[in-house]
Amino acid sequence: MRIPIRDLGFLAAIAAGAAVVVGGMVRPMIRASASATSARAEANRCPEDIVRRVDAAFRRQWTSEGLAPAGRAPELAIVRRISLALCGTIPSLEEIRRLEALPEGRRADAWLDEILRDRRSADYLAERFARVLVGTEDGPFLKFRRRRFVTWLSDAILANRPYHAIVRDLIADRGLWTDHPATNFLTVTIDEKTERPTPERLAARTARAFLGVRLDCAQCHDHPFQPWKQGQFRGLAAFFGASHCDLRGIRDTENDYRPTDRKGKELPTIEPEVPFLPELLPPSTASESRTRLAGWVVDPRNPALARVTVNRLWALLLGRPLAEPVDDLPASGELHPALTMLADDFASHGYDLRRLIRVIASTEVFRLDSADDAAGLGHEAAWAVFPICRLRPEQVAGAVFQAGALSTLGPESHWFTRFLVFSGRNDFVHRYGDTGEDEFDARAGTIPQRLLMMNGKIVRERIEDGPFPASSSLARLAPDDRQAVEAAYLVVLTRRPTDEELGHFIGRLASSTGDERKHRIADLFWTLINSTEFSWNH
């Protein structure tokens, strides 16, 4: 007798769920051993010296301010932070069980190693960087391919391509936006009237993304609080004044950048000029304008690129930057010693993004507990406690969908599952409210967001409906109420319940069977997903 393919899929899913849940639960030792071996290999390459120096810098600050730092966070809390920061979601029960096969104290490092090689991480980081580089809008029709751009970024991050090489392509690449995805950095700014990239918009993007300064504040007049002048902004914009767009894609001719004054009068052609360190700019006879600018931006002697990249990645991992705003580093005055150390290390090691992420995630600050009764505003300002921050909309969406499944939702999932997750998460973010390009805005939650979580169809579908919701799987496969409650907490909150929580929910499940037990476990999932703890990084 032939079994239909859909039935085989059903049986396979049931088997996978049982393997995760039953018996406390089944743990794939072979894969765990492979992960352990890989973790040891990566640990040997862990840049311990820079981690120690960064830790020492914070320790000196805490001592000078009379602050006692919080203790170390539980290992699963660190695992959750890594997942949210690098994948925009929480770890699955399947992944937690695999990590539990490793010795305590090594699980977070092993997880970081695994995540850094995961396509989910590359895709998520690519989207975060894309928001900085090309914004969140669709751009000009036909001449901008956002999906193509993000995929190119993801491939580069997954291959651990040096970041300065990526930046060089973004600024200086030529060709068609489909064959040369980096040129979408320019084509997103194309003016429909002139059919050319807009120099002012490109100058603003370049300054914020690669120099860490809001030079566009000097577009109309000299900056009132920083030393930037209008002439410096125009000089930077002039590097893009030779860029044209035609059927062959992006190409360069002679510079004819002529800005207008406040009265709309066209000014004479502005020559390219960098806002600082002009001695690092390659000579005009050496190459074309955008190539010259790219060479200046990525020159290791120019600290701007390393500093703004470190500041942004620190913010992605810990929820807020070392220097605020993230894209406007002070032109004068001292930066945090840790920021300078990390930037120097980043530049001296070939602008290795993977190494930088590993360093930041290995620091004491990243692994501090967020719960400390003695901690106050001074502790948070000095990074003596892990900063509690609200999850971004895409992280809430990722966590909701992953909490609705026992197995990992990712590239290895069935194509139909990936499609449902992709479309469902996009719909959720649209309803929840996308933060756009303002990645680190500490705005409060809204009433519509709470209503979406409490009463929204998407959340309820993930809990109760669908082909294999986690709550139904636990009701069917968990041997007893204790293991059902414990698994639910691991699935949703990436931790085990306290004794008080365990006793309460075991009491709620007591004597229930069949559909009643299923509904009570679904209510448990709903309660945990709607807890404050679920929607915050901590």
C-alpha atoms as one frame of an Amber mdcrd trajectory, in Angstrom:
protein
   0.000   0.000   0.000   1.366   3.417  -0.956   1.273   6.169   1.670   0.473
   9.678   0.314   3.297  12.195   0.599   1.260  14.474   2.871   0.753  11.563
   5.281   4.456  10.820   5.281   5.035  14.461   6.193   2.514  14.155   9.010
   4.186  11.025  10.379   7.626  12.612  10.107   6.469  15.688  12.006   4.922
  13.556  14.749   8.123  11.561  15.046  10.191  14.734  15.243   7.951  16.175
  17.930   8.117  12.984  19.944  11.895  12.914  19.689  12.052  16.404  21.155
   9.532  16.004  23.959   9.238  12.452  25.272  11.214  11.264  28.269  12.716
  14.535  29.400  13.743  14.397  26.405  15.592  12.635  23.537  18.878  14.410
  22.775  20.820  13.809  19.559  24.228  12.968  20.991  26.006  12.586  17.661
  25.122  16.095  16.570  25.877  17.401  20.033  29.325  15.837  19.884  29.923
  17.498  16.540  28.824  20.807  18.012  31.126  20.284  20.982  34.077  19.593
  18.698  33.286  22.674  16.634  32.896  24.739  19.782  36.347  23.667  20.973
  37.859  24.596  17.628  36.204  28.005  17.689  37.203  28.543  21.312  40.831
  28.120  20.314  40.360  31.040  17.951  38.443  33.146  20.442  40.186  36.532
  20.759  40.581  36.336  24.520  43.074  39.194  24.789  40.734  41.883  23.462
  37.861  40.465  25.547  40.000  40.749  28.693  40.987  44.319  27.844  37.387
  45.372  27.212  36.282  43.713  30.447  39.088  45.496  32.313  37.968  48.860
  30.891  34.466  48.371  32.236  35.795  47.090  35.552  37.853  50.266  35.961
  34.746  52.340  35.256  32.675  50.428  37.800  35.380  50.787  40.425  35.727
  54.525  39.824  31.960  54.979  40.135  31.644  52.698  43.163  29.377  50.203
  41.384  29.170  46.469  42.006  28.219  44.743  38.739  25.399  42.237  38.526
  26.261  38.550  38.589  26.510  36.353  35.524  23.251  35.636  33.729  21.897
  32.074  33.496  23.302  30.290  30.472  19.932  29.908  28.748  19.349  33.658
  29.118  22.620  34.264  27.245  21.533  31.766  24.588  18.262  33.667  24.181
  20.109  36.986  23.842  22.348  35.559  21.136  19.355  34.216  19.214  17.401
  37.462  19.405  20.391  39.608  18.464  21.665  37.495  15.572  18.557  35.701
  14.286  15.679  37.887  15.433  13.988  34.973  17.149  14.251  32.670  20.170
  15.860  29.212  20.214  13.577  26.253  19.596  13.035  23.437  22.066  14.891
  21.210  19.624  17.936  23.489  19.829  17.736  23.828  23.612  17.705  20.051
  24.038  20.731  19.778  21.786  22.612  22.365  23.817  21.731  20.574  27.039
  23.774  17.618  25.812  26.878  19.798  26.249  28.584  20.431  29.597  27.380
  23.425  31.578  29.479  26.509  31.007  30.111  25.716  27.358  26.623  25.935
  25.942  26.523  29.683  25.216  29.860  29.592  23.386  28.795  26.529  21.399
  25.523  28.249  20.503  27.335  31.412  19.404  29.613  29.310  17.224  26.633
  27.570  15.623  24.622  30.749  15.097  27.507  32.580  13.421  27.532  29.901
  10.714  23.738  29.805  10.383  21.964  31.225   7.336  19.281  32.618   9.657
  21.892  34.862  11.259  23.257  36.057   7.911  19.744  36.824   6.664  18.783
  38.701   9.809  21.981  40.759  10.016  21.697  41.545   6.302  18.223  42.983
   6.854  19.423  45.054   9.801  22.334  46.451   7.775  20.097  47.019   4.744
  17.885  49.328   6.774  20.909  51.502   7.430  22.181  51.357   3.859  19.062
  51.614   1.697  16.253  52.271   4.168  12.969  50.407   4.296  11.178  51.869
   1.291  10.744  50.049  -2.014  12.752  52.602  -3.976  12.288  53.508  -7.654
  10.349  50.972  -9.659  12.482  48.707 -11.913  15.798  50.305 -10.957  16.038
  49.080  -7.384  16.031  45.464  -6.182  15.872  45.404  -2.401  15.538  41.637
  -2.175  18.529  41.198  -4.455  20.507  43.637  -2.331  19.668  41.920   0.962
  20.489  38.491  -0.485  23.870  39.766  -1.651  24.560  41.154   1.824  23.468
  37.891   3.426  25.773  35.843   1.204  28.682  38.146   2.053  28.007  37.923
   5.797  27.622  34.143   5.678  30.950  33.863   3.831  32.456  36.256   6.406
  33.633  38.608   3.702  35.651  41.504   5.195  33.332  44.391   5.935  35.578
  47.001   4.375  35.397  45.060   1.075  31.589  45.156   1.285  31.674  48.898
   1.933  34.060  49.475  -0.953  31.617  47.756  -3.312  28.671  49.720  -1.940
  30.322  53.054  -2.616  32.245  52.350  -5.811  30.636  49.470  -7.724  29.360
  49.957 -11.263  27.013  48.054 -13.513  23.441  46.815 -13.545  21.589  46.626
 -10.225  20.631  43.007 -10.902  24.125  41.780 -11.845  25.943  44.065  -9.391
  23.682  44.122  -6.316  25.914  46.579  -4.465  24.860  49.302  -6.915  21.404
  49.249  -5.332  23.012  51.442  -2.660  22.978  54.135  -5.366  19.874  53.227
  -7.358  17.582  53.464  -4.319  18.182  57.223  -4.441  17.453  57.721  -8.151
  15.512  60.889  -8.870  12.658  60.142 -11.291  13.087  63.537 -12.975  16.817
  63.389 -13.619  17.114  59.567 -13.766  20.276  59.894 -11.701  21.231  58.923
  -8.159  20.747  61.807  -5.737  24.154  63.033  -4.412  22.675  64.598  -1.271
  20.916  61.414  -0.183  24.017  59.350  -0.887  26.184  61.747   1.082  23.809
  61.516   4.049  23.761  57.697   3.905  27.521  57.483   3.541  28.132  59.821
   6.464  25.752  58.058   8.834  26.474  54.452   7.836  30.246  54.579   7.291
  31.489  57.644   9.162  29.137  57.766  12.125  28.251  61.449  11.681  25.004
  63.179  10.786  26.596  65.386   8.202  23.214  65.897   6.539  22.373  68.254
   9.394  24.734  70.633   7.607  22.999  70.294   4.243  21.224  73.647   4.470
  23.493  75.469   6.939  26.446  74.894   9.226  25.721  72.390  12.023  24.725
  74.307  15.180  26.252  71.844  17.683  28.936  69.959  15.757  31.878  71.367
  13.782  30.442  70.288  10.421  30.019  72.924   7.742  27.682  73.096   4.778
  30.668  73.052   2.455  31.799  69.713   3.905  28.438  68.135   3.195  28.449
  69.438  -0.349  32.011  68.248  -0.828  31.015  64.734   0.212  27.955  64.802
  -2.050  30.169  65.836  -4.975  31.836  62.408  -4.958  28.533  61.098  -6.338
  28.071  63.950  -8.802  29.510  61.931 -11.691  27.205  58.957 -11.232  24.674
  58.230 -13.960  22.157  55.482 -14.605  21.296  54.072 -18.029  20.589  50.714
 -19.662  24.085  49.564 -18.719  23.427  50.365 -15.077  25.440  52.681 -12.851
  28.418  54.357 -14.487  30.527  57.488 -13.962  31.317  60.429 -16.226  32.544
  63.899 -15.298  31.435  65.494 -12.068  28.668  68.037 -12.566  27.306  68.351
  -9.052  25.676  71.769  -8.799  23.621  72.244  -5.619  21.071  75.001  -5.242
  20.959  77.698  -2.594  17.961  78.565  -0.417  16.485  80.668  -3.188  16.713
  77.811  -5.693  19.605  79.328  -7.615  21.998  76.775  -9.074  25.540  77.138
  -7.774  28.806  76.423  -9.607  30.091  72.845  -9.758  31.331  71.659  -6.355
  34.540  69.680  -6.241  34.723  66.477  -4.146  36.074  66.999  -0.644  36.170
  64.779   2.452  35.100  66.283   5.798  38.240  65.245   7.702  41.630  63.536
   7.266  42.069  64.834   3.700  45.604  63.469   3.614  44.172  59.938   3.362
  42.200  60.666   0.188  43.797  59.000  -2.869  45.022  61.519  -5.467  42.557
  62.588  -8.125  44.704  61.127 -10.862  44.600  57.665  -9.355  40.969  56.773
  -9.905  37.446  58.047 -10.326  35.620  59.963  -7.611  33.597  57.169  -5.972
  36.611  54.875  -5.991  38.635  57.593  -4.297  35.925  58.065  -1.677  35.724
  54.310  -1.049  39.494  54.141  -0.608  39.339  56.962   1.931  36.432  55.435
   3.899  38.047  51.988   4.225  41.604  53.207   4.875  42.655  51.579   8.184
  44.118  54.934   9.261  40.626  56.412   9.102  38.990  55.237  12.367  35.459
  56.306  11.435  34.279  53.111   9.701  35.497  50.821  12.474  34.019  52.984
  15.206  30.537  53.340  13.740  30.418  49.623  12.864  31.412  48.610  16.389
  28.871  51.009  17.857  26.089  49.597  15.667  26.927  45.943  16.332  27.152
  46.657  20.056  23.651  48.122  19.840  22.356  45.120  17.879  23.664  42.756
  20.536  22.846  44.743  23.680  19.882  46.850  22.601  21.550  50.270  22.796
  24.856  51.679  21.486  27.941  52.576  23.475  27.671  56.106  22.070  24.270
  57.627  21.348  22.889  58.271  18.803  24.301  55.225  17.063  25.095  57.117
  13.841  26.317  60.400  15.317  29.543  59.864  17.225  30.907  63.001  18.872
  33.430  64.859  16.745  35.234  65.996  19.856  35.541  64.541  23.324  36.421
  61.078  24.450  34.653  57.925  23.368  34.146  55.039  25.757  37.498  53.206
  26.026  35.772  49.947  25.097  34.525  51.458  21.832  38.011  52.624  20.880
  39.552  49.259  21.808  37.007  47.290  19.820  37.319  49.592  16.812  41.116
  49.339  16.755  40.887  45.559  17.057  38.244  45.373  14.308  40.377  47.362
  11.863  43.620  45.565  12.725  41.992  42.170  12.121  40.733  42.853   8.635
  37.263  44.187   9.479  36.124  40.675  10.405  32.438  40.981  11.367  32.224
  37.455  12.729  35.208  38.047  14.987  33.761  41.349  16.205  30.437  39.730
  17.057  32.239  36.942  18.893  34.234  39.475  20.916  31.195  41.537  21.945
  29.136  38.442  22.811  32.036  37.124  24.918  32.417  40.243  27.040  31.395
  40.311  30.669  28.879  43.082  29.967  26.972  40.962  27.448  26.795  38.080
  29.921  25.779  40.012  33.021  22.424  39.329  34.621  19.663  41.851  33.989
  18.020  41.195  37.358  19.812  42.831  40.274  17.882  44.315  43.201  20.725
  46.757  43.899  20.958  48.019  40.333  19.784  51.520  39.494  20.113  54.044
  36.711  23.822  54.359  37.439  24.323  50.662  36.839  22.507  50.804  33.527
  24.419  53.881  32.351  27.748  52.246  33.233  26.826  48.853  31.733  27.121
  47.234  35.175  23.932  45.298  34.449  22.607  43.918  31.181  20.256  46.564
  29.727  16.651  45.459  29.564  15.128  46.601  26.283  11.900  46.061  24.408
  12.088  43.649  21.488  11.865  45.141  18.025   8.754  44.178  16.031  10.542
  41.601  13.871  11.960  39.988  17.024   8.500  39.744  18.577   7.221  38.206
  15.346  10.113  35.740  15.184   9.628  34.759  18.811   5.852  34.292  18.408
   6.236  32.006  15.414   9.076  29.985  16.935   7.147  29.631  20.199   4.391
  27.994  18.171   6.628  25.081  17.131   8.809  22.529  18.878  11.205  22.087
  15.969  13.428  24.801  14.525  11.905  27.129  11.943  14.670  27.880   9.486
  16.284  27.103   6.131  15.945  23.362   6.720  12.187  23.573   7.216   9.860
  22.445   4.450   9.428  25.099   1.745   5.735  25.459   2.557   6.526  26.015
   6.228   9.112  28.638   5.273   6.545  30.371   3.066   3.931  30.431   5.829
   6.452  31.760   8.350   7.771  34.432   5.960   4.334  35.723   5.001   2.963
  35.399   8.516   5.864  37.254  10.123   5.612  40.070   7.577   1.902  40.394
   8.250   2.522  40.394  11.998   5.196  43.121  11.768   2.890  45.209   9.573
   0.109  44.976  12.149   2.425  45.346  15.151   4.150  48.431  13.696   7.562
  48.453  12.043  10.144  50.818  13.558  11.561  51.533  10.096  15.107  52.810
  10.041  15.004  53.912  13.681  16.384  50.653  15.012  17.086  51.692  18.594
  14.199  53.923  19.480  13.220  53.127  23.059   9.580  53.973  22.512   6.963
  52.443  24.773   4.572  49.737  23.701   1.208  50.716  22.294  -2.340  49.610
  23.020  -2.785  48.154  19.494   0.353  46.079  20.035  -0.991  44.659  23.287
  -4.360  43.943  21.679  -2.628  42.154  18.793  -0.751  39.948  21.241  -3.770
  39.276  23.454  -6.557  38.962  20.907  -4.860  38.796  17.528  -5.678  35.977
  15.154  -2.017  35.397  14.296  -1.011  34.672  17.899  -4.024  32.454  18.511
  -3.321  30.495  15.323   0.249  29.817  16.430  -0.990  28.541  19.790  -4.056
  26.501  18.897  -4.391  26.000  15.159  -2.116  25.102  12.289  -0.861  21.624
  11.412   1.437  21.075  14.427   1.172  23.804  17.098   3.560  23.321  20.013
   0.772  23.371  22.604  -1.093  20.486  20.945   2.136  18.525  20.549   2.938
  18.923  24.235  -0.599  17.914  25.241  -0.203  14.761  23.189   3.427  13.846
  23.831   4.461  15.111  27.278   4.494  12.167  29.747   3.116  14.192  32.654
   2.015  17.676  33.669   5.383  18.595  35.162   7.209  17.949  31.908   4.494
  19.712  29.916   4.833  22.885  31.998   8.628  22.768  31.930   8.687  22.286
  28.156   6.210  25.152  27.654   8.463  27.511  29.601  11.492  26.419  27.580
   9.619  26.841  24.299   8.289  30.338  25.061  10.647  31.926  27.591  13.844
  29.859  27.126  14.012  29.029  30.822  12.582  26.587  33.295   9.744  27.619
  35.598  10.382  28.503  39.219   9.015  26.144  41.849   6.122  28.528  42.450
   5.293  28.760  38.738   5.615  25.021  38.302   3.295  24.278  41.212   0.688
  26.767  40.022   0.433  25.462  36.467   0.641  21.808  37.436  -2.383  22.541
  39.602  -4.137  24.100  36.634  -3.499  21.008  34.497  -4.357  18.499  37.207
  -7.077  15.981  36.354  -7.564  17.399  32.853  -7.618  15.032  29.894  -8.288
  15.075  26.165  -9.423  18.330  24.637  -9.687  20.007  28.029  -5.978  19.362
  28.732  -5.097  20.557  25.254  -6.997  23.819  25.788  -5.401  24.391  29.196
  -1.908  23.947  27.756  -2.857  26.362  24.964  -3.938  28.841  27.658  -0.555
  28.350  29.336   1.185  29.240  26.053  -1.059  32.297  25.658  -0.212  33.433
  29.191   3.534  33.098  28.668   3.507  34.792  25.248   1.575  37.711  26.722
   3.886  38.090  29.701   6.136  41.138  29.869   9.132  38.821  29.993   8.398
  37.468  26.513   8.455  40.883  24.795  11.695  42.114  26.333  15.352  41.222
  25.938  16.877  40.689  29.347
